[in-house]
């Protein structure tokens, strides 16, 4: 991403191993035109600075499953590919 320096250890949400705690670093500007998607992410607290537990990825359903504060969150795989994260200590 031009002009943005992400930590070398960052990766996209769709490439996260199961049962990994992550912090959202950046949502790609590729999603800027998708107001509906951005609103949905915001309502589910999937925004930079927030921590989530990555539960699983379903290639059949084309989704990833997260959890924050015992709330399950489902994100389409094509959206997860545009969200950059970094591994963190487990979410309490």
Buried (B, 14 or more C-beta within 10 A) or exposed (E): EEEEEEEEEBBBBBEBEEEBBBBBBBBBEEBEEEEEBBEBBEEBBBEEEBBBBBBEBEEEEEBBBBBBEEEEBEBBBEBBBBBBBBBEEEBE
